[in-house]
């Protein structure tokens, strides 16, 4: 299997990557939102946020 970042063969210690460097590059892509899937309907996110806030308010503190 090839490293998804640089295409070199993977190393067992860093699988599915070839090195810590490539694993860190992938992690930074997750943190920066590069792997995010854009929503077609942003209002869905707003509805979800409202539902989550309503559920939090109903929780006993």
C-alpha angles and dihedrals in degrees: 000000000000126000108261091222105046104005094237119136113280125251118224093231092056102030126192085025131061096228146001088260093061091043089053091048089054092047091051089053089056092048094048093049095245090136094050118124110226115236119237091208113037091185087073089066090050091050091050091049091051092048092050092049091049090050091050091052091053093052115102110246 
